[in-house]
Amino acid sequence: MLGAVWAKTVEKALPVIAALFLVNLLGGLIFPKIFQKKQFFSDFHDGLHDFGKKANFMIVSIALVVVYTLGVGITWFFSRITGKSFLRIRPSGKSSWVDVSQKKRNFEEMF
C-alpha cells in the first residue's frame, strides 16, 4: 500500500525535483564559472552555500531530537513501567564496587 502511494508521489514530484536541481546547479555552480567577474553570481553562490549549511544544521538537529525522544524516551518510559534496570548498579552499603574475580566465575558467566 505504501509502495503504491510512494510510486505515485515520486512520479508527480520527479519533474519538480529535477527542475530544482537544475536551478541549483545553474545558479550555484555554472553561472559563477561563466560570469566570474559578476559579483551577483558569486554572492548568489555564497548565499546558497550558507543557506545549505544552516538548513543542514537545522534538519540534523531536529532529527536527532526526534530520534532521541522516541528511542530513549519510550525505552525509559517502558522500563519504568516494567521495573527493568538496564544498568545493574544498585548501591549496597557504603560502596557500589562489584567484586569481579575471575577465579569465582567461569568463562560463560563473564559473557
C-alpha positions in Angstrom: 0.0 0.0 0.0 2.7 2.5 1.0 4.7 1.5 -2.0 1.9 2.4 -4.4 1.4 5.8 -2.7 5.2 6.4 -2.8 5.3 5.4 -6.5 2.5 7.9 -7.4 4.1 10.6 -5.3 7.5 10.2 -6.8 6.1 10.1 -10.3 4.4 13.5 -9.8 7.3 15.1 -7.8 10.1 14.0 -10.0 9.9 16.9 -12.6 9.8 19.4 -9.7 12.8 17.8 -8.1 14.7 17.8 -11.4 13.8 21.4 -12.0 15.0 22.5 -8.6 18.2 20.5 -9.1 18.9 22.3 -12.4 18.2 25.7 -10.9 20.5 24.9 -8.1 23.2 23.6 -10.5 22.9 26.6 -12.8 22.7 29.2 -10.0 25.3 27.8 -7.7 27.9 26.1 -10.0 27.7 27.0 -13.6 26.8 30.7 -13.6 29.6 31.7 -11.3 32.1 29.9 -13.5 30.8 31.6 -16.7 30.4 35.0 -15.2 33.3 35.2 -12.9 33.6 39.0 -12.9 29.9 39.4 -11.9 29.6 39.9 -8.2 25.9 38.9 -8.2 26.6 35.2 -9.1 29.5 34.8 -6.7 27.4 36.3 -3.9 24.5 34.0 -5.0 26.7 31.0 -4.8 28.0 32.0 -1.3 24.4 32.6 -0.2 23.3 29.2 -1.4 26.3 27.6 0.4 25.5 29.4 3.7 21.8 28.5 3.4 22.7 24.8 2.8 24.9 24.8 5.9 22.2 26.3 8.1 19.4 24.1 6.6 21.6 21.0 7.2 22.2 22.0 10.8 18.5 22.5 11.5 17.4 19.3 9.8 20.0 17.2 11.6 19.3 18.9 14.9 15.6 18.3 14.6 16.1 14.7 13.5 18.4 14.0 16.5 15.9 15.4 18.9 13.1 13.3 17.4 15.2 10.1 17.4 16.4 10.7 21.0 12.9 11.4 22.2 11.3 8.4 20.5 14.2 6.0 21.1 15.5 6.8 24.5 12.3 8.4 25.9 10.0 5.5 25.0 12.6 2.9 26.2 12.9 4.8 29.5 9.1 5.0 29.9 8.5 1.3 29.4 11.5 0.4 31.6 9.9 2.4 34.4 6.6 0.7 33.9 8.1 -2.8 33.9 10.7 -2.1 36.5 13.5 -3.2 34.2 17.0 -1.9 35.0 19.5 -2.0 32.2 22.4 -1.0 34.3 22.9 -3.2 37.3 24.3 -0.6 39.6 22.3 -0.8 42.8 24.4 0.5 45.7 24.5 -1.9 48.6 26.0 -0.5 51.7 28.8 2.1 51.6 30.2 1.2 48.2 28.9 0.4 44.8 32.0 -1.7 44.0 31.2 -5.0 42.5 33.8 -7.7 43.1 34.6 -9.3 39.8 37.1 -12.0 40.5 37.9 -14.4 37.6 38.6 -17.2 40.0 35.0 -17.3 41.3 33.2 -17.1 37.9 33.6 -19.4 35.0 34.1 -18.2 31.4 30.5 -18.5 30.3 29.2 -16.3 33.2 31.6 -13.5 32.2 29.8 -13.0 28.9 
